[in-house]
Amino acid sequence: MSTPPTTSAEPHHAHHHHAMDTAPAPQGATGMKGVLLPVAIVLAIGSIFVSVFLAAFHAPRPHDLPVAVVGTTQRLEQITGGLELGLPGGFEVKRYPDANAARHALQDRKVYAAYVTGPEKSAELLYAGANGPSVTSTVTGAFSGVAKASGERLTVQDVVPASAGDTRGMSVFYAGFGVVLAGFLFGMMTYQMAPRLEYRWRLVSLASFSILAGVLVAAMAGSLGFSALPGPFLGIAGVIALMAAAIGSATMMFMRLFGRAGMSLAAVVLLTFGNSTSGGTLPTAYLPGWLHPLSEILPVGVGVRAVQGLSHFNNDGLTAGVAVLVAWILVAAVVLFWLDARGPRRAPVG
């Protein structure tokens, strides 16, 4: 960054030589610094990774998980009280006029379960197996307790079952993790392998990587491969491509803004915080309060929700997801244009 601007008359080799002069010690850290610096940086990133994932998943419990209840005002109050007693702060109870409305809310992922009270001490619990076994066990456990306390016979029905190729509901997490890792590696390697590539060609490279990543992941996870994500092929491929582009361009932006430190920063923000708050293993309602907001602004969280919506929940989260991913790509593209395309070439990152 400290390289003075060169005039157009100055030959390219002179500029390159000049850049080397203004950046002494290209061999990097030596001595004890060379011994200890990589240890310190990697241990710091590793500690953040472990502590964030433990904070998110060591004892997951829901916070205000939305659930539906169909019944009289009196029953609503009893059920709400029973849920609060069993799992304080765990559920946000919403009243629906009838079973049909509650079923639609479940299919749109506005709620994660619906408790429908019936005649003669009977009740039905509607749930969505596609939300994964953890959510299923949470809601069946909680509502079984409610039914038992009021002496109701409870029947359960899976309204949105998981796809046959994804019985644990984890495929979207692994797909998301893989896309984030690939995007991070692409963003890092494009500057390492082609430090002087023109801005427009770097964007062509990013677009090529993203589109191919979208097609490959959609083919592997969808009907052509493991049948884990049953959504429309083009929709899944499109969202995955946007995720790949958002992660790749954000990594490039971090590296151009912060040099070598940008790589560590991208690893912490995009890989650690991104994957731990993605909602791929558990819905974001299970995250601690301080992590929850990240699921709505980091690329992997909004991408995972959009893919789940496309696959199971009537496109829940699709519009917001596309908007956030496009915003990341545009901001990164503008920053990279500002640093790479305007004026003279800078010294390469690295």
N, C-alpha and C positions, 0 to 999 in steps of 0.2 A: 504494500500500500504506500510505502514511503518513496517509491520510485518517482522522480520528477518527470513531468510530461515530456515526451520527445517531439521534436518537430518532424514534419513530413520529410524534410531533407536528410534527417539522420538515418543512416542505413540500419537495417534490421539487426545485423550482427553487433553493431555498436551498442544499440539499445540493450540487447541481451547481455552483453559484457557489463554494461553499466548497471543493470539490474543485479547482477551477481556481486558487483562491487559494493552496492548499498545494502546487501544482505550477507554480512560476514557469517562465518561458521555454518556453511550449508551442510556440514557433516552432522549437525544436530547436537544434542546434549552429550557431554562426555563425562568421565569420572563418576563420582558418587551421584551426581544429578542424573546421568545416563542410566545408572544402576537402579535408582530409587523412584524416579519420576514415572516410568511406565507402571511400576508396582502400585504407586499411590493412586494414579488415575484409574487403573482398571479395578482396584479394590473399592474405590469410591463409587464407580458406576455399578459394580457388583452388589455393594451394600445397599445402594438405592433400589436396585432391582429386587433384591430379596425382601427388603423392608416394605416396599410398596405392594408387592404381591402377597406378602404375609398379612399386611393391613387389610387388603381387599378380600382375602380368601381363607384366613386361618380359622375363623368361626363365622361363616356368612349367615346373616339373618336379614330379613327384609326390613326396610324402613318405608312406611306408607305405601306398601304394595297395593295398587287399586284392585278392589274386588267388588262384585255386584251382589246385592241382596234383593230378592223379590218377596214381598210379604207385607203384613200390616205394620203400622208405625210401632206398635208394641213389640212385635217380633224383631223389627229392625233394631230397636234399642237393646233388646236382650242379646241378639247376635253380636252387635257391636261391642257390648260389654263383655261377652264371653271371649271374643277374639282379643280384646285388650287385656283381659286377665291372663290368657294363655301366652300371649306374645306382645308385651307392651310396646306401642308405637309401630307395630309391624304392619298394620293394614290401614288403608284408607277405604272406608266402606261407602259405596255409592248405591243409592236406591234406584231400581228400575221398575217400570210399571208392570211388565210381564216377562215371562220366560223368553219370548221371542226377541224382545229388545235386549235382554241380558246376553242372549246367545250371539246376537250381532256385535255387541260391544266386545265380547270375548274374541270373536273372529277378526275384529279390527284392532285387537290388542289395546283397547281402551281400558280393559280390566283383565286380570290374570285368572280369575275364577268367578263363578256365579252360583250363589246358594238360593235355590228356588224352593220356598216353603209350599207344601201342598196340603190337601185335606187329610183329616184323620191322622195327625201326627206323622206325616210322611214329608220327606224333603229330598231334593235332587241336587247334587253338586256337579256343575258343568266345569270342565277344565280343558286346557290346551296342552296335550302331551308334547307339542312342538316347542314349548317353552323349556323343555328339558326336565329330567327326573328330579332335580333339586326343587324346582318350583312345584311340581306335582306333589312331592312328599310334604312340602311346606303347607300347601293349601288343603290337601286331604287330611293331614294330621290336625290342623287347626279346626277345620269345619267338622271333622269327626267328633272332636271334643265338644263342640257347640251342640251337635245333634244329640250326643250322649247326655249332656247336661239337661236338655229339654225333653228327653225321652222320644226323640223322633227317629224313625227308620230312614236311614240315609242310603240312597242309591247314587252311584257316580257314573258319569258319562264323559268320554274323551271326545270333545267336539272338533278339535284341530289336532289330529294325531301327528306324531313325528313321521318323517318319511322313512320308508323301509331301509334305506341305505344310511340312515343317521339316527339310530335308535337312542343314542345318548345325547343327541342335540349339540354335539361338540364340533361338528364339521365346519361350521361357519367360523368358529374361533380359530381352528387350525388354518383354514383358508386365509382368514384375515392376517394371522401371524405370519404366514408365508409371504403374503403380498407386502406387508410392512418390511419384512427382512429383505426381500428382493428390491423394494424401492429404496431402502436405506443403502444397500450395497451398490445399486446403480448410481445414486446421487454421489456416492463417495468415489466410485471408480471412474466416472466420466471425467472428473478433474484430474485424477491420478494418471489415467491412460492418455487423455487428450487435453492437456492443460491449456493449449492455445487454440482449441477449436472455436470457430466463429459462433456467435450467439445463436444465429438462426439454425445452424447445423446441430447445435447442442439441443435445441428445442425439437428438431426433427428426430434426433436420437431418443429423446425423452418420450415423444409421441409413439415412436416405433416400439419401444420397450413396453409402454403402458397398454397399447392396443393388443400386442401379442400376449402380455400377461393376462389381460382380461379374457381373451379367447381361450388360452390354455387352461386357466383355472376354472372357467365356466364349463369347458369340455371335460375336465377331470372330475369336477365335483357334481356336474349335472347328469343329464340322462345318458350322455355318451360314456360316462365313466362310472362313478360309484353311486349315482342316484341319491346323493346326499342333499343337494339343493335343488328342489323340484321346480323352482321358478322358471320363467321364460329365459331361454338361452341368451338372447340379445340383451335383455334387461340385466341379467346377472353379469354378463361380460362387460356391459357398459359401466356398471357401478364399480366392478373390480378394476377396470381400466382407469377410472377417475381416482380410485384409491391409490393405485400404483403411481399415477402422475402426481397426485398431491404429496405423497411421501417422498418420491424421487425429487421433485422440485423443491420441497421444503428442506430436504437434506442438502441439496445444492446451495440453497439460500443461506443455511446455517454455516456451511463451509466457506462461502464467499464473504459473509459478514464477520465471522469470528476466526477464520483460518483453521489451524489444527484443532483449536478448542471447539470449533463448530461440530466436529465429528462426535466428540463426547456429548455435546449438548443435544445433538440430533438423536443419539442413542438413548439418552435419558428421556427426552420429551416424546419422541415418536415410538421407540420400541418399548421402553419400560412403562411410562404413564399411558401411552396409547393402548398397548395390549392389555394392561391390567384393568383399564376402564372401558374395554370394548363392548362389554355385555355379551360376549360370545360364550362364556362359560355359565354365567348367571346374569339375569336381567340387572340393569343398572340400579334398580331399587334396592339391591343387596349391597351396594357399595357404601363405604363410610361417607358421611356428609361432605368431608373435605375433598374426596375424590370424585363425587358424583358430577359436579359441573363439567369436568374434563371430558366426560363421555359425550357431551353435546357439542364440543368444539374441536376435538382432535379427530384427524381423518379416519382412523380405524373404527372408532366408536360409531360415528354417523354412517360409515360404510357398512359395518356389520348389521346395524339396525335396518338399513335399507335392503340389504340382501335377505334378511329374515322376513321383512315385510313383503318382498317380492315372492318369496318361497311359500309363505304360510298365512300372512296376515293382511290380505287385501291392500298391499302396498304401503303399510304403515311405515312412516319414517322416510319414504322415498324422496319426496319433494325437499324436505329439510336437508336430507343427506346430500343430495346432488348440489344444492345451494352452497352448503358448507365446503364440500370438496372443490367445487369450482372457485370459490373464494380463495382457498389455500393456493390453488394453481395460479390464479391471476396475480395475487400478491407476490408470490415467489417469482413469477415471470417478470413482473415490473421491477422488482429489486435486482434480479439478475441482469435485466436490460440496462438498468442504471449503472451497475458495476462492470458489466462485460462489454456492452455494445456501444456505450457512449465514449467518445474521445479515444485516447491512445490505449493500447493494450497494457494491462497491469502485469506485474510479475505473477506467475502461476501460483495457485494454492499449493501448500504442501510442505 
